[in-house]
Amino acid sequence: MSDVFLPGDPPIPLILRRSARSRRISLRISQLDGRVTLSMPAKLAEHEALEFARSKEAWIRKHLAARGQDVPVGIGSEIPVGGQMLPVVRGTGRRVQILPDAVAVPGPEDRAAKKLQAYLKEVARDRLAGACDDYAARLGKSYQRLTMRDTRSRWGSCTSDGGLMFSWRLIMTPPEVLDYVAAHEVAHLAEMNHSPAFWAQVERIYGPYKAPRKWLRTHGSDLHRYQF
């Protein structure tokens, strides 16, 4: 893979990927991070692939505009917490505070983003652990461990040995969405598939799940625009 740029205002970074399996040139825009991947057959000349990308410039810019711009997080920005947009303001004391109308971050401004990220991970872990404990008790199963990551391809996972993993960005979602993802992964302790039996377990321990599932499909990718 290599990085090239499509000229324009602004220039568009392209990830150029050669593949022996590719039979044609293709473009893919990630809705998670806005990366544009230009895939091409291994033996094709690079200028031909770039010419193809130039012919699709309007399409690329339209989709990038629809995705929205990345949001650098810091004092003065706004971030979603529990499904509500809150401004990030200067705080006092030693700890980050989630207030009814703001998120207060103490300390040097240039460290605010990392300090806030660490705090959100901590809160996400606490709330997900509580939710998983409740749903595991309803299911009659136990999990072995819970880990937090900043995953891009999935919001959670469950391993065959009972390990649960979640994206810490779930703390940005409405509480019912976080609870749904916790219930979804806990249900895999009983059914390691997405069969009707699995969804029956989700509904048994969580309740009707279509609304939070739809919210995540509609709005979930936006949460990756917030850059800490």
Buried (B, 14 or more C-beta within 10 A) or exposed (E): EEEBEBEEEEEBEBBBBBEEEBEEBBBEBBBBEBEBBBBBBEEBEEEEBBEBBEEBEEEBBEBBEEBEEEBEBBBEBBBBBBBEEBBBBEBEEEEBBBEEEBBBBBBEEEEBBEBBBEBBBBBBBEBBBEBBBBBBEBBEBEBEEBEBBEBEEEBBBBBEEBBBBBBBBBBBBBBBBBBBBBBBBBBBBBBEEEEEEBBEBBBBBBEEBEEBBEBBEEBBBBBBBBEB
